[in-house]
Amino acid sequence: MPRIPQLAIVGSINIDLIARTATLPRPGETIGDGAFNRLPGGKGANQAVAAAALGVPVRMIGAVGNDADGELARATLVAAGVDTSAVRTVAEPTGVALIGIDAAGENQISVCPGANSAVTVEADALGAGEAVLVQLEVPMAAVVSAARACTGFFAVNAAPAADLPTEILERADLVIVNESEFAAIPALSGALAATGQRPGPLVAVSLGADGAKLLRDGVEIARASSRATEVRSTVGAGDAFCAALVAALLSGAEEGEALAAACAVGAAAVADERSQPELQPLAAYLVR
């Protein structure tokens, strides 16, 4: 497999406070007999750890607080093989996600961004030709700055769903969403060709147990199924899917096989209760 270029991930770093109960509470309802866990998370950190596990040389651009949570999050990234030299320590506390998970692996998540609100990307933050993957748990200004600074492959995981500036859509090579995010961002369902010379971005839509599809200017160009597996948690599955799709495309995989590999990685992730699941190198998921 060709050497994968370096990937910079611009995104959130959180500590996940996870309550696992038989069912998720309805409004005003209290559910007892839960099991609690405290684990490193955040969409950016999850994607960075997954990319590193898949064999991608990856560095993280983000922020944590000057607190024990920040130390834990940073140490976890380093242990996973992620370069954290661009992770800043700021006055705000490390971000926190409150996560409820039921027996079927479905979840409810409330995010308190904390230090993630202080993430910035300077004009010289990215190397020549460096690939970039961003999410929307950091300020949109940081996403726009990353798009302007990036001279390599630029991917956007548009989650949580938000309207994407035209500048982002015109710069992106790949936009990744799930079904609800796709529905919430109307621009993704039509032709996204820039007013200039290049076509619109590739749009990947994850479909949960039904796999995923790839669109170009609103036209489906590939589809892949998901492997049947026991579902322990869906919290980190989307992030693992994103990291794998970007890694596979950077490795030179054809679009359909890259999508299939990403679905295989996503299936492996839902079988792990952690937000940062254990994964094999990318070659184990690519069928060529």
N, C-alpha and C positions, 0 to 999 in steps of 0.2 A: 504494500500500500504506500502511495507517495507520502512524503513528509507533509504534515498539516501545518500551515503557517500559524504564527502566534495569534491568539484571540484575546482581545481586551473585552471584559464584561463590565459595563457601566450599569450599576444597579444597587438594589437594596440589600442590606445586611441586617437581619433581625434575630431575635431569640423567640422561638415558638413556645408558647405556653399551651400545652395540648391536654384537653379533657376528652377521654374516650368513654362514651356511654352507650347503652343499648340503642337508644333513639336520640335524636336531636330535639331539644326543647322547643315547644311552640311559644309564641309571645306570651309572657307572663307565667310560663310554666317552669317549675324546678324539677330537674332530673337527678336522682341520687345514684349511689353505687358506681361512681365514675372512677377511672384510673387516670392519674395525672402524670405528665412527663414534661420536662423542660429541655428543649433541644435547639441547636443552631438552625437557623432558617433564613428566610428572606429570598425573594425570587432571584435576585442577582447572585447571592451567595450559593443558592441551590444549583443554579446553572453553572457557576464556576466550578463547584465541586464535581458535578456530573461531567463537565467537559474534561477536567483533569483526569478523572477516572477512565474516560474513554481514550485518553492518550493525547489530548490536545495541550500544547504549551499555552497556558492561560494565566492572565493576570487580572486582578480585580481593581476597579476604580470605584470607590465608595467611601462611606464614612461610618464610624462608630463613636459611641460616647466614651468619656474617660471614666469607665466603670467596669465592674466585674463582668457584665454581659459583653462589653466590647472586647475585653481580654479573651473571653471564651470564644467569641465569634472569630476573632483574628487568629487565635491559635488553631481553631478547627480548619480554617482555610489553609494555613501553612502546613498543617499535618496532611492535608489532602494533596499538597503539591502545587498550590496556587500562590503566585507571586502577589504579596500584599503591600509592596512598597508604595503603591498609589492609594492605599486605604488611609484616609485621614482620621485623626482623633479630634473631635469637636466638643463644644460645650454642651450641646444637647445630649440627652441620654440615648443609649443604643435603642434602635427600633424594636418594637414588640408586636407579635401577632398572637391574638387570642383565638385558638382553634378548637372547635368542637367536632368530634368524629364519631359517627355511629357504627353499629355492628356491621353494616354493609360497606363501610369505607367512605361514605359520603361525608361532606364537611360543611361547616360554616366558619368563616374567617373574618375577624375584625382586626385591622392593622392600625397601629399607632406609630407613625413614621419616625418620630424623634430625629436622630442624627441623619436619617436618609433625606430629610428636608434640606440639609446643608450640602448635599452632593453637587459639585460643580465639575465642569470639564474645561480645562484651559485649551487655548488654540494649539499649544505644542504638546498636549498630553498624549498624543498617539504617534506611534512610529510610522514611517513610510510603508504603505502597503499593509499595515496591520488590520486584521479583520476585527469587527466590533459587533457585539450583541448587547442591546439595551432592552429594558422593560420600563413600565410606567409607574413604578413605585418610588421613583425619584422625580424631582421637578422637571416639567416639560422643557424648561430652559436648558437643563443639562442634556436632555435628549437632543435638542436642536444643536447645541454646541458640539456634541459628539458627532452628529451628522456632518456638520461643517468641517470638523477636524479630520474625519475619516477619509483616507485615500484608498482603502481596500474594500473588501466585502462588508456591507452594512446591513445588519438584520435587526428587526424590531419585534419584540414580543409585546403586542399591544394589550397588555394586562396590568392592572385593571383597565377595563375598556374606557377609552376617552377619544374624543375627536382628534385626529392626527393632523397637524398643520400640513398644508400642501407641500411645503419644503421637505418635510420628512417623507411623504409619499413619493415625491419626485427623486429623492436621494436613495431610498431603500432598495436593496436588492431582494429582500425577503421580509415579509410581514407574517407573523405567526399568531393565530388566535384560536380560541375554542368556539363552539357553536354560538353561545350567548354573546360573546365578544364580537363575533362576526355580524350578528344581527344588530348589535348596538352601534356599529360603525358602518353606516350605509355606503361610504365611499369605497369600501373593500369589495362590494358585490358587483360593481360595475367596472367599466374600462378605466384604468388608472394611468394610462399613458401620459407622460409629462407633455407639456406644451412644446418641449424641445424635441430632441432627436431620439431619445431612448424610450423603450417600452416601459409599461408600468412594472411594479415589483411582482415577484412571485408571491402568492398568498397561500399559506398553509392553514388549513382548518382542521383541528383535531376534533374527532367525533366520538370520543369516549370508547365504549366497547365496540363501536362500529368502525374503528380505525381512524383514517384521516384522508383528506383530499388536497390536491394542489390545484390552484387556479392561476391563470395568467390572463389579465384583462377581462375577468369575469367568466372565462371559459375553463372548464375542468380539463387538466392535462394529465393527471395521474391520480390514482386512488390505491390505498393499501388497507388491508384488514388488520385487526388487532388479534394477538394471540390470547386464547382463553387462559385465565389464571385466577388464583384466589386473590380477592381484593382485600388488602389490609388497610390501605389508606390511599386516597387520591391526591393528597396535599402536594407531594413532590413530583407527581407523574408528569404534569404539564411542563415543569421546568426541565426534567430529564429529557422529555420529548424535544423541547427547543434546543437544548445543548446537542443532542444527538443529530438532529436535522442539520444544524449549522456545521457540526463536525463532519458529517458525511458529505455534504456539499463541498466543503473546503478540501476534503480528501480527493475530490474529483469524481465522486460517485454520480451516476446518472440520476436524474431527478426522481424517477419512480423507485429506484433501489434505495436512494437516500431516505425517501418517505417510509419505505418498508422497514428500514433499520431504525428509524425514529419510533415507529409504532412498536417494534420489538423492545426497544429500551423503555418506552412508556409502560409496556406490560410488565417488564421486570420491576419497574419502580412501584407499581400499585401493590405488588406482593410484599413490599417492605413497608413497615409502619413509620419509618423515619422520613423527614422532609428531604434528607440528603441520603438516598438509598445507596447501597453497595452495588456497583456495576462492573462489568467486565470491559476489556478494551474494545474499541469500536469494531475491529475485525470480527469479533464473535457475533455481531448482529448484522453484518453485511453479507448478503447472499449474492455472489457474483458468478 
